[in-house]
Amino acid sequence: MKKPVKSFTLEYTMVERVVVGPWKTNCYIFSSAKKECIIIDPGGDEGEIATRVDVLNMVPVGIALSHGHVDHVAALGRLRDSYARRGYRLPIAISPADRRFLGTGGIEMHRESLETLGLDELPFFGVNAAELPKADVRLREGDRVFGMDIVVLETPGHTPGSVCFYAEKEGILFSGDTLFFDGVGRTDLPGGSEKKLRESINKKIATLPPETRVFPGHGPFTSVEREKRGNAFFRDIPPAEPLGRETKKSAQRAPSRAVAAAARPKPRPRPRPRPAKQVARVKPVRKAAGKAAPKKVSARKASMKKVPPARTAPRIEKRKRAAAAKRRSQASRSTKAPGGGRKPVR
């Protein structure tokens, strides 16, 4: 049965996918030149890979590995030997932390991992597998891969030496098993670390432009924007400061003020004070020079002085008559002499 093939072309940049091996690994043929290409993760079916390279009329200049698991390196030896018989030398590039998966003892290490998962190595290596070839190139952060317009991003977590390949100009990322469509790589195999995987995705992938196309090691294509929006793994990752073109030393410094402020808990809002009751202010009466300030008289008392009530009028008249009678009697007494006679009126 023919394996599904899908290509992606952008001017001189070409990405061809060939699904290989029993675990349906995405093997990519990448080119940023007109004739030369590199092969990424040959996990099986070396004949199918070579055929696709010939159909594209390309010349491979090397093999780059995103990590050292068996489903990404199983056809490595057979593919290199087939091109060696045709007169092509294909150097192999891998991170130094994953070199233990290649060379002497590499087959035995893969066999133990497969036994842990309850699987057999025959579908991957066949019967006559002796050993995997050694690595020729060590991949470091920021290295260009075989002269192509693609650089290395170190993303440990799935394995200690997992890397991604990033073409900034074209906006392309080969994520290996670090990031999938709506998922991430497993971390329960020897050397895996979920903590490091989260840090790698947060610092290296989540900071890339949202429109970056992601070509994973298994499954369909995706983008950084889509995974930020739909991947449940991204929801548990706090935001990180974009690395941009910083150096390694500057990337290890303390986070920026904006990141530190976002990490601090927000203070609770203080309760607003209740507005005080408004009291009407009465302007004080200024005292005139030499005169006392008039006393305040209520409206009721003022009205009583002006218009006495009807019930108090007879009493007032009675008091007035009594006072008048008293004055008359006193005046009559004062006009009499001490001996009983009257004083002469002058």
C-alpha positions as CSV (number, residue, x, y, z in Angstrom):
1,M,0.0,0.0,0.0
2,K,1.4,3.4,-1.0
3,K,2.1,5.7,1.9
4,P,0.3,9.1,1.9
5,V,2.4,12.0,0.6
6,K,1.8,15.7,1.1
7,S,4.0,18.6,0.0
8,F,4.1,22.3,0.8
9,T,6.0,24.7,-1.4
10,L,6.8,28.4,-0.8
11,E,8.9,30.0,-3.6
12,Y,12.3,28.1,-3.2
13,T,11.3,26.5,0.1
14,M,9.8,23.0,-0.2
15,V,8.4,20.6,2.4
16,E,7.5,17.1,1.4
17,R,6.0,14.7,3.9
18,V,6.2,10.9,3.7
19,V,4.4,8.9,6.4
20,V,6.6,5.9,7.3
21,G,7.0,3.0,9.7
22,P,4.5,1.1,11.9
23,W,3.9,4.2,14.1
24,K,3.1,6.5,11.1
25,T,6.0,8.8,11.6
26,N,6.2,12.0,9.5
27,C,9.4,12.0,7.6
28,Y,10.1,15.3,5.9
29,I,12.1,16.3,2.9
30,F,13.0,20.0,3.3
31,S,14.7,22.3,0.8
32,S,15.5,26.0,0.8
33,A,17.6,25.7,-2.3
34,K,16.8,24.6,-5.9
35,K,18.4,21.2,-5.9
36,E,19.6,20.2,-2.5
37,C,17.5,18.9,0.4
38,I,17.8,17.4,3.8
39,I,15.9,14.4,5.2
40,I,14.3,14.8,8.7
41,D,13.5,11.7,10.8
42,P,13.6,8.6,8.6
43,G,11.7,6.3,10.8
44,G,11.2,3.5,8.2
45,D,10.5,2.7,4.6
46,E,13.8,4.0,3.3
47,G,12.9,2.9,-0.3
48,E,9.8,5.1,-0.2
49,I,11.9,8.1,1.1
50,A,14.5,7.7,-1.6
51,T,11.9,7.4,-4.3
52,R,10.3,10.7,-3.3
53,V,13.6,12.4,-3.3
54,D,14.3,11.2,-6.9
55,V,10.8,12.2,-8.0
56,L,11.4,15.7,-6.7
57,N,14.8,15.7,-8.6
58,M,16.6,16.6,-5.4
59,V,20.0,15.7,-4.0
60,P,20.1,15.0,-0.2
61,V,23.0,16.6,1.6
62,G,22.3,15.2,5.1
63,I,19.9,13.6,7.6
64,A,18.7,15.6,10.6
65,L,17.1,13.9,13.6
66,S,14.6,15.7,15.9
67,H,15.4,13.1,18.6
68,G,16.7,9.6,19.0
69,H,13.5,7.4,19.5
70,V,13.3,4.3,17.4
71,D,10.3,5.4,15.3
72,H,12.4,8.4,14.0
73,V,15.7,6.6,13.4
74,A,14.8,3.0,12.4
75,A,15.7,3.4,8.7
76,L,18.7,5.6,9.3
77,G,21.4,2.9,8.6
78,R,19.7,1.4,5.6
79,L,18.9,4.8,4.0
80,R,22.5,6.0,4.4
81,D,23.9,2.8,3.0
82,S,21.6,3.0,-0.1
83,Y,22.9,6.5,-0.9
84,A,26.5,5.4,-0.2
85,R,26.1,2.8,-2.9
86,R,25.0,5.5,-5.3
87,G,28.0,7.7,-4.4
88,Y,26.3,10.1,-2.0
89,R,27.6,10.6,1.6
90,L,24.9,11.6,4.0
91,P,26.1,13.0,7.4
92,I,23.8,12.4,10.3
93,A,23.0,15.2,12.8
94,I,21.5,14.9,16.3
95,S,21.7,16.6,19.6
96,P,24.6,15.4,21.8
97,A,22.1,14.5,24.6
98,D,20.5,11.9,22.3
99,R,23.7,10.4,20.8
100,R,23.3,7.3,23.1
101,F,20.4,6.2,20.8
102,L,22.9,5.8,17.9
103,G,26.1,3.8,17.3
104,T,27.3,1.0,19.5
105,G,24.6,-0.1,21.9
106,G,21.9,2.0,20.2
107,I,20.0,-1.1,19.0
108,E,20.1,-2.6,22.5
109,M,18.8,0.6,24.0
110,H,15.8,0.7,21.6
111,R,15.1,-3.0,22.2
112,E,14.9,-2.4,26.0
113,S,12.5,0.6,25.5
114,L,10.3,-1.5,23.2
115,E,10.2,-4.4,25.7
116,T,9.1,-1.9,28.3
117,L,6.2,-0.9,26.1
118,G,5.5,-4.6,25.3
119,L,6.5,-4.3,21.6
120,D,8.9,-6.1,19.3
121,E,11.8,-4.5,17.5
122,L,11.4,-6.6,14.3
123,P,8.9,-4.2,12.6
124,F,11.4,-1.4,13.0
125,F,14.8,-3.0,12.4
126,G,14.1,-6.3,10.7
127,V,16.1,-9.5,11.4
128,N,19.6,-8.4,10.3
129,A,19.9,-5.2,12.3
130,A,23.4,-5.0,13.8
131,E,23.8,-1.4,14.9
132,L,22.8,2.1,14.0
133,P,25.4,4.5,12.5
134,K,27.1,7.1,14.7
135,A,26.2,10.8,14.5
136,D,28.5,13.0,12.4
137,V,27.2,16.4,13.5
138,R,26.2,17.7,16.9
139,L,23.2,20.0,16.9
140,R,23.4,23.0,19.2
141,E,21.0,25.9,19.8
142,G,21.0,28.3,16.9
143,D,23.0,26.1,14.5
144,R,22.1,26.1,10.8
145,V,21.3,22.6,9.6
146,F,23.5,21.6,6.6
147,G,23.7,25.1,5.2
148,M,19.9,25.3,4.8
149,D,17.8,28.3,5.9
150,I,16.8,26.4,9.1
151,V,18.1,26.7,12.6
152,V,18.0,24.5,15.7
153,L,15.8,25.1,18.8
154,E,16.7,23.0,21.8
155,T,13.4,21.7,23.3
156,P,14.2,18.9,25.8
157,G,11.4,17.1,27.6
158,H,10.2,14.3,25.3
159,T,13.9,13.2,25.3
160,P,16.9,14.9,26.8
161,G,18.1,15.9,23.3
162,S,14.8,16.8,21.6
163,V,15.2,19.7,19.1
164,C,12.9,21.6,16.7
165,F,14.0,23.0,13.3
166,Y,12.8,26.5,12.7
167,A,12.8,28.5,9.4
168,E,12.1,32.0,10.5
169,K,11.8,33.6,7.0
170,E,9.3,31.0,5.8
171,G,7.5,30.7,9.2
172,I,8.0,26.9,9.4
173,L,8.7,24.7,12.4
174,F,9.5,21.0,12.5
175,S,8.5,20.1,16.0
176,G,9.3,16.4,16.1
177,D,7.5,14.8,19.1
178,T,7.6,18.0,21.2
179,L,4.3,19.4,19.9
180,F,1.5,17.7,18.0
181,F,-1.9,18.8,16.6
182,D,-3.9,19.2,19.9
183,G,-1.3,17.3,21.9
184,V,2.3,17.0,23.1
185,G,4.9,14.3,23.2
186,R,4.9,11.7,26.0
187,T,7.3,12.0,28.9
188,D,7.0,8.6,30.6
189,L,9.9,7.0,28.7
190,P,13.5,7.0,30.0
191,G,14.9,10.5,29.9
192,G,11.5,12.2,29.6
193,S,10.5,15.2,31.8
194,E,7.2,16.9,31.8
195,K,8.6,19.9,33.6
196,K,11.3,20.4,30.9
197,L,8.7,19.8,28.1
198,R,6.5,22.6,29.5
199,E,9.5,25.0,29.8
200,S,10.5,24.2,26.2
201,I,7.1,24.8,24.8
202,N,6.6,28.0,26.8
203,K,10.0,29.5,26.0
204,K,10.7,28.3,22.5
205,I,7.4,27.5,20.7
206,A,4.8,29.7,22.4
207,T,6.9,32.8,21.7
208,L,7.0,32.2,17.9
209,P,4.8,34.2,15.6
210,P,1.2,32.9,15.7
211,E,1.1,32.3,12.0
212,T,4.1,29.8,12.2
213,R,3.2,26.5,10.5
214,V,4.0,23.5,12.6
215,F,5.0,20.2,11.0
216,P,4.9,17.6,13.9
217,G,6.5,14.1,14.1
218,H,3.1,12.4,13.9
219,G,-0.4,13.5,12.8
220,P,-1.6,16.5,10.8
221,F,-0.1,19.9,10.4
222,T,-1.0,22.7,12.7
223,S,0.1,26.3,13.7
224,V,1.2,28.0,16.8
225,E,-1.9,30.2,16.9
226,R,-4.2,27.1,16.7
227,E,-2.4,25.3,19.5
228,K,-2.5,28.3,21.7
229,R,-6.2,28.5,21.2
230,G,-7.2,24.8,21.2
231,N,-4.4,22.7,22.9
232,A,-5.3,22.0,26.5
233,F,-1.6,21.8,27.3
234,F,-1.1,25.5,26.6
235,R,-3.8,26.5,29.0
236,D,-1.7,25.4,32.0
237,I,1.4,27.3,30.9
238,P,1.9,30.8,32.2
239,P,2.9,33.4,29.7
240,A,6.6,33.9,29.0
241,E,8.7,36.8,27.9
242,P,9.5,36.4,24.1
243,L,13.2,35.5,23.6
244,G,13.5,37.1,20.2
245,R,17.2,37.5,19.4
246,E,18.5,37.4,23.0
247,T,21.6,35.4,23.8
248,K,21.6,32.5,26.2
249,K,22.9,34.6,29.0
250,S,20.2,37.2,28.7
251,A,17.6,34.5,28.5
252,Q,18.7,33.2,31.9
253,R,18.2,36.5,33.6
254,A,15.4,37.5,35.9
255,P,12.0,38.0,34.1
256,S,11.0,41.5,33.1
257,R,8.9,43.8,35.2
258,A,5.8,43.1,33.2
259,V,6.2,39.3,33.7
260,A,6.9,39.7,37.4
261,A,3.9,42.0,37.8
262,A,1.7,39.5,36.0
263,A,2.9,36.7,38.3
264,R,2.2,38.6,41.5
265,P,-1.3,38.2,43.0
266,K,-3.6,41.2,42.4
267,P,-4.5,43.1,45.6
268,R,-8.1,43.1,46.7
269,P,-9.9,46.3,46.0
270,R,-10.4,48.5,49.1
271,P,-14.0,49.3,50.2
272,R,-15.1,52.7,49.2
273,P,-15.8,55.0,52.2
274,R,-19.4,56.0,52.7
275,P,-20.3,59.6,52.0
276,A,-20.7,61.7,55.1
277,K,-24.0,63.4,55.8
278,Q,-24.1,66.9,54.5
279,V,-24.8,69.5,57.2
280,A,-25.9,73.0,56.2
281,R,-23.5,75.5,57.3
282,V,-24.9,78.7,59.0
283,K,-22.8,81.8,58.5
284,P,-22.1,83.5,61.9
285,V,-23.5,86.9,62.5
286,R,-20.9,89.5,62.7
287,K,-21.1,91.9,65.6
288,A,-21.2,95.5,64.7
289,A,-18.8,97.8,66.6
290,G,-20.4,99.1,69.8
291,K,-23.7,97.2,69.3
292,A,-24.7,93.8,70.5
293,A,-25.8,91.3,68.0
294,P,-29.6,90.9,68.0
295,K,-31.0,87.8,69.6
296,K,-32.5,85.2,67.4
297,V,-36.3,85.1,67.7
298,S,-38.3,82.3,66.4
299,A,-41.0,82.9,63.9
300,R,-43.7,81.8,66.4
301,K,-42.6,84.3,69.1
302,A,-42.3,87.1,66.6
303,S,-45.9,86.4,65.4
304,M,-47.1,86.4,69.0
305,K,-45.6,89.8,69.6
306,K,-47.0,91.3,66.5
307,V,-50.5,89.9,66.7
308,P,-51.4,88.6,70.2
309,P,-53.7,85.7,70.3
310,A,-57.4,86.4,70.9
311,R,-57.4,84.5,74.2
312,T,-54.7,86.6,75.8
313,A,-56.2,90.0,74.9
314,P,-58.7,90.3,77.9
315,R,-55.9,89.5,80.3
316,I,-53.7,92.2,78.9
317,E,-56.5,94.8,79.0
318,K,-57.3,93.8,82.6
319,R,-53.6,94.2,83.6
320,K,-53.5,97.6,81.9
321,R,-56.6,98.8,83.9
322,A,-55.2,97.5,87.1
323,A,-51.9,99.3,86.5
324,A,-53.7,102.5,85.6
325,A,-55.8,102.4,88.8
326,K,-52.7,101.8,90.9
327,R,-51.0,104.8,89.4
328,R,-54.0,107.0,90.1
329,S,-54.2,105.8,93.7
330,Q,-50.5,106.5,94.2
331,A,-50.8,110.0,92.7
332,S,-53.7,110.8,95.0
333,R,-51.8,109.8,98.1
334,S,-48.7,111.8,97.2
335,T,-50.7,115.1,97.1
336,K,-51.8,115.0,100.8
337,A,-49.8,116.7,103.6
338,P,-48.2,114.9,106.5
339,G,-50.8,116.3,108.8
340,G,-53.6,115.3,106.7
341,G,-53.8,118.5,104.6
342,R,-53.0,118.9,101.0
343,K,-49.8,120.2,99.6
344,P,-50.1,123.4,97.8
345,V,-50.2,123.0,94.1
346,R,-47.8,125.4,92.4
